[in-house]
Amino acid sequence: SEEAEEECAAIILSLMTRQMTLFCILGRVPTKKGDFGRHVRSDFGWLFGAIVIAMVLLVIVNKAYYLSQDTSCWKHKLVFLKHYLAFTVAWLALSFSRWSVQMVVHDKTLMFITNAVGLSIPLVLMIVLIDFLCDDGWMSENSAMIFMSCAALSIGLSWECAFASSIDTINKTTGSTVFANVAVEILLCLGLCLLLLPGWRAFVVPKAASPLPQRVTVRAKNEMLQHTGGVDKGC
């Protein structure tokens, strides 16, 4: 669909923005998995500053989206900008997290696994907390969806890198020829698909395909109860 195409374009554009940002900070072109060179304190400071700038721009775009009219030609462009900035924050935060882990863990595979676990646990807890805040009316649905887009991309990419690095490690230790390397990698990827796809098809797809339920906040529930009580008294 058009929405999926725009999100894919936003992910690719945000990845290019992450690569350009890392090049400006480090002076070297990072690989598609990131930069594994030595990082000094100023590198962390510049990267954190880039994250803050992207978050400020995201807040501004989100505010402009709220203020724009539904018939405005900018409405559609602001939706794309929200996705782009949210994904940019996720890419940059993922790099900052992996740089921090890299200071302690030097093995590449263990580094990616540690980073994935270290990101997943707090982000999942934050998603649960934000869901409660939306139920109580402390946060808007739109702001919550922006955070969930950032969190989902960070978690998904961190585990994708962990799986890919684990497959590369097993491949290097078992394969002795080019044919053996390709065969082992294909078998490992097929085994990973057989392990994950049934659960994805059984649990994730039905939830994603079902219509999004209307959120009822605590304030709305109280108003409904008061209205219902008033009607009962009148009868």
Disulfide bonds with the S-S distance in Angstrom:
none
